[in-house]
């Protein structure tokens, strides 16, 4: 079964088609195996966030586990937002002269 999953992280809308909705309340991550946020790449954090969203959307997660998942999702979203801000700060855009030739670079301004 395919299902479309959409998340917004920072100013970036993430939308993908999920082909493997095999998550269940039995696969809720415990604190003992939950990776530390500081060690997660943006992609890994976004993947875990998507996994949590799918579990919560299925509605088969017990209340206490759902609250824990929601708390983890909030932390993951914050981590992804921070990673995106860091990436945007490192991006420079090329400034062009009136004749269209490269003139230098300017900081990324988000527009």
MARMIZA-727493 format. One record per residue (C-alpha): x, y, z; residue in one letter. Coordinates in Angstrom, 2 decimals. Layout:
    east   north      up aa
       X       Y       Z  A
...
***
This chain:
    east   north      up aa
    0.00    0.00    0.00  X
    1.36    3.44   -0.89  X
    0.79    6.51    1.19  X
    1.95   10.08    0.71  X
    3.75   11.58    3.68  X
    4.40   15.32    3.90  X
    6.42   17.23    6.50  X
    7.58   20.81    6.74  X
   11.02   21.34    8.22  X
   12.07   24.98    8.40  X
   10.98   26.54    5.14  X
   11.42   23.25    3.29  X
    8.40   21.12    2.46  X
    9.32   17.46    2.32  X
    6.85   15.25    0.48  X
    7.48   11.67   -0.50  X
    5.55    8.55   -1.44  X
    6.01    5.80    1.10  X
    5.87    2.28   -0.33  X
    6.56    0.41    2.90  X
    4.16    1.19    5.71  X
    5.37   -1.67    7.85  X
    5.75    0.32   11.06  X
    3.68   -0.74   14.04  X
    3.51    0.09   17.70  X
    5.91   -2.81   18.29  X
    8.68   -0.87   16.55  X
    8.52    2.24   18.75  X
   12.09    3.19   19.53  X
   13.02    3.00   23.18  X
   15.32    5.52   24.81  X
   18.00    2.81   25.00  X
   18.26    2.51   21.21  X
   17.28    6.04   20.17  X
   20.27    7.65   18.47  X
   21.64   10.85   19.99  X
   20.55   13.84   17.88  X
   24.08   15.22   17.69  X
   25.19   12.10   15.81  X
   22.35   12.14   13.25  X
   22.72   13.49    9.75  X
   19.88   15.58    8.34  X
   18.79   12.63    6.20  X
   18.79   10.15    9.11  X
   16.82   12.56   11.32  X
   14.30   13.18    8.54  X
   13.92    9.43    7.96  X
   13.30    8.81   11.67  X
   10.83   11.70   11.73  X
    8.94   10.16    8.80  X
    8.88    6.81   10.59  X
    7.37    8.45   13.68  X
    4.76   10.28   11.61  X
    3.69    7.01   10.01  X
    3.38    5.31   13.40  X
    1.28    8.14   14.80  X
   -0.91    8.30   11.69  X
   -1.65    4.57   11.94  X
   -3.09    5.21   15.40  X
   -2.04    1.84   16.78  X
    0.50    3.27   19.23  X
   -0.49    3.26   22.94  X
   -0.96    6.74   24.44  X
    2.24    6.81   26.50  X
    4.29    5.65   23.52  X
    2.55    8.20   21.28  X
    3.51   10.99   23.68  X
    7.12    9.78   23.71  X
    7.12    9.61   19.92  X
    5.69   13.12   19.66  X
    8.42   14.43   21.99  X
   11.10   12.72   19.91  X
    9.55   14.08   16.71  X
    9.68   17.59   18.13  X
   13.39   17.17   18.89  X
   14.04   15.71   15.42  X
   12.22   18.59   13.72  X
   14.32   21.09   15.69  X
   17.48   19.21   14.71  X
   16.46   19.24   11.02  X
   15.62   22.96   11.22  X
   19.05   23.68   12.70  X
   20.83   21.59   10.07  X
   18.96   23.44    7.29  X
   19.85   26.83    8.80  X
   23.50   25.75    8.98  X
   23.42   24.62    5.35  X
   21.79   27.86    4.18  X
   24.43   29.88    6.01  X
   27.13   28.05    4.05  X
   25.51   28.55    0.66  X
   26.59   31.51   -1.42  X
   24.91   32.78   -4.52  X
   26.77   34.04   -7.55  X
   26.37   37.77   -8.23  X
   26.14   38.69  -11.89  X
   27.14   41.95  -13.49  X
   24.78   43.83  -15.82  X
   26.20   41.91  -18.79  X
   25.50   38.54  -17.10  X
   29.08   37.67  -16.19  X
   30.02   36.33  -12.78  X
   31.08   39.20  -10.56  X
   31.56   37.47   -7.21  X
   29.50   35.86   -4.51  X
   27.05   37.04   -1.88  X
   25.62   35.27    1.17  X
   22.47   33.24    0.62  X
   19.49   35.41    1.63  X
   16.71   32.83    1.33  X
   14.96   34.54   -1.56  X
***
